[in-house]
Amino acid sequence: MSVSNPLNPDRKKSKSSITILVLGDEGVGKSSLISTFVARHFSEVVPRVMTRVRLPPEPETQVVTTICDSTVEDATAALSTVPSNDSLTFLLSSQKQDEKRVPTKTDPNIVNNAMEPKVDCIILVYDLDRIETFYRLENHWLPMIEKYYDGEVPVIVAGNKMDLVLSTQTGIAEEQSLVRSRQQLISLLQRFRFVRQCIKCSAKNLLRVQQVFIKAQQAVLYPFSSLFDLNTGQLTHECRKAFTRIFRMYDRDNDGLLSNTELDAFQYQTFAVPLVEQDLAGWKKVISRHADEQVVKDGKFTVAGFLAIFDVFISQNRLDVPWKVLRKFGYSNSLDLAIPQEITANKFHSLSTSSRKFLAALFYQFDSDGDGILSSDDIKEIFSIVPGQPLPPWHPLRARELLKGCFSLPKNAHERQHEDNSSKNSSNQMDFSLSASGITIASAETFPTVGELQATSVSVTLPSMTFLEWMGHWHMLIAISPSAATAELFRLGHIHINNPKSKRSRTRRRERELSVYVVGSQGCGKTSLLQLLLQNDPHDTVPTTSAETSTTHYKYKLKSTDKDEKGEEMVVHFIFTEVPRDLLTKENVDALISSLHQKVLVVFCFDTEKALLDAIKVEEELLHDDIARVFLLTKHEKDEDEISQSLYKVAQEHCCDLDLELPFFTNTFKDNTATEQQRELILKHLAQCGLQEPLIDDPALKKSKPHAEQKRREAAKRRKMIWLGGLVAVAVVGVGVLWTSVVVNKERKGRWGGWLNNFLFGRSKGTVSNGTAAQTKIE
């Protein structure tokens, strides 16, 4: 059994190199800052432009850092142009000591951007002793960087030559200067949100020089914008999702709280350091002061309290802590969750025992009122941690992307409502489809804003679900795509990988999944039949152009093998897939049947002789004898008219020839009472034909496979012949062994008897015989 490790999932390699560009006016000490950082001592004489410096990888991060110096002329010329690879390459290649040539626009290496590194961070230096260099930051450098990089490259502002400021200012003047400088820096940070930190340093005194470059590295390795939204002053929405998912993974008792034991398990598995009781008490006090929501309940951390811990780290500019946690659990710099390869490679079309337990715990945990039914808000809360909208994977807005490329897609009330709404607004010609980054609009004359799309997702009302409906939809999802289903479970916090060879528990018998493929000619009534079975309006049908999967369930009682027991209740989850006629090909059928591990039943619907002949043709060409099938005569009543009787007779002859159950009559256009009774009869008939298990009220097994009874009798006869042949062989061998042993025993007995007689009587006989012989000789 393989279990994915949530702390080391398969994901793309992290960043392996960082390029830091140092900018600033002439004479602010850019080259001295680089020289001091590299040599660890201050030199009075440094080149006007330092040679590009490449630092060896750090032991912890294994990232190679490249530091590039620049001149005012080259930097201004490059950043003043329209952003392109040429201007950027020219800026990084302007160091004459490091490059022998200046790239041109015709250079293929520039066009492909393969030879020159990309700027990951900028250190912007100004002179603390020259206030005009600070004003140039606000009026020249930062606006130019913002325009060129669109605020995507982090900037570290370094105030150099602090030694000169400390030597020239004393007393009250120094305090006033510090206050004024602090106000200026705060204004700078508020105006330019891509400025990560302002550090005052001195290259001459080696004061905070190393900190400048370390913060530049951290600004790249630990992005700030992914974690915190400066506009709202809170954690970003995606960051809250990620940490909430981690919270759920360690909420082992599913009470919505993290106990000290659960938090200690998180701490130890993430940082390999156990928590101390004193640390827990200190954290509870700290986050209680910084959070408006309830962060501690009954001595345990709530979700808000768990998020407040990382909010404190971010406010203290310790971004390495939350990022270490996020990367342990497989999140990228953009907070995209990497799905382990063993999950995406899952091909088992059935929920594992651990998956069922996880889904059951999830259901009862988020059942807010405890009535055994998930409301619309409860379902949205469950899926609030998945990427995009908080909707289940079978909802059309998510299923169209998650299940792209699958043979079928889920069909339920959501999709029908969505189609009805789109038809009412056909004047806009909107076609919604979910992409990896959200909702995209195709073939639309007017495009909604982001706010309108978010309002649409919030306004979606999901129908409530019972526990069996909840589990049925997951059975449907994994039948459509095992990889998509297990990936969605992983996003919800489940990390167990199903092992097909593992033994099922006894409770597994109380639940069955039956995949039912409904086929037939167009207009034969198969869509109306499914609407009836799904308890929808049978009249509300549209032509089916693609394979659609739906689910329902029903309870039965199995016949017990023990005479003292009344029988065990069984829930059958029917997974119906309506297959259009043009998709019924040999390749599709073989691929579908061979990939499934649960019971499969094919239902042939027909209402005319032409539809019946077409169904028989499909059966003969595409189905093997070991696939269960059943014929349903739709839109007719038994003993209704001569046409129905003649059509039924033809189907009956075909079923008798194959030793199948007789065709089943259905009529989806009856009154509600009769329709519900007919629904129960149809589901019961399908369950008996597909599962081949006896029920209490009908213990006889249904014949759903061609000549199954004859094959069973022949197999039983062969087994008897094999047993008889085995017995005969054993008897022959036994007789031979016995005969051989008798002969051997006689020989042994003869030899033993002769020896014994000789021993007992041989001498006397010999004496007598010898005496007689002697007497005869004398005579």
Secondary structure as UniProt FT lines:
FT   TURN            6..7
FT   STRAND          17..24
FT   TURN            26..27
FT   HELIX           30..39
FT   STRAND          53..55
FT   TURN            59..61
FT   STRAND          64..68
FT   HELIX           72..79
FT   HELIX           85..92
FT   TURN            96..98
FT   TURN            105..106
FT   HELIX           108..111
FT   TURN            112..113
FT   STRAND          121..127
FT   TURN            128..129
FT   HELIX           131..136
FT   HELIX           137..141
FT   HELIX           142..149
FT   TURN            150..151
FT   STRAND          155..160
FT   HELIX           162..168
FT   HELIX           171..191
FT   TURN            193..194
FT   STRAND          195..200
FT   TURN            203..206
FT   HELIX           209..221
FT   TURN            225..227
FT   STRAND          228..229
FT   TURN            230..233
FT   STRAND          234..235
FT   HELIX           237..250
FT   TURN            252..253
FT   HELIX           260..271
FT   HELIX           277..290
FT   STRAND          296..297
FT   TURN            298..299
FT   STRAND          300..301
FT   HELIX           303..315
FT   TURN            316..317
FT   HELIX           320..328
FT   TURN            329..330
FT   TURN            333..334
FT   HELIX           341..344
FT   HELIX           353..366
FT   TURN            368..369
FT   STRAND          373..374
FT   HELIX           376..382
FT   HELIX           383..385
FT   TURN            393..394
FT   HELIX           396..402
FT   TURN            403..405
FT   STRAND          409..410
FT   HELIX           413..424
FT   HELIX           426..428
FT   STRAND          432..435
FT   TURN            436..437
FT   STRAND          438..441
FT   HELIX           450..459
FT   STRAND          465..466
FT   HELIX           467..480
FT   HELIX           482..491
FT   TURN            492..493
FT   TURN            500..501
FT   HELIX           506..510
FT   STRAND          511..519
FT   TURN            522..523
FT   HELIX           526..533
FT   TURN            534..535
FT   TURN            538..539
FT   STRAND          548..558
FT   TURN            563..564
FT   STRAND          569..578
FT   HELIX           581..583
FT   HELIX           586..595
FT   STRAND          599..606
FT   HELIX           609..622
FT   TURN            625..626
FT   STRAND          628..633
FT   TURN            638..639
FT   HELIX           642..657
FT   TURN            658..659
FT   STRAND          664..665
FT   HELIX           672..691
FT   TURN            706..707
FT   HELIX           708..778
//
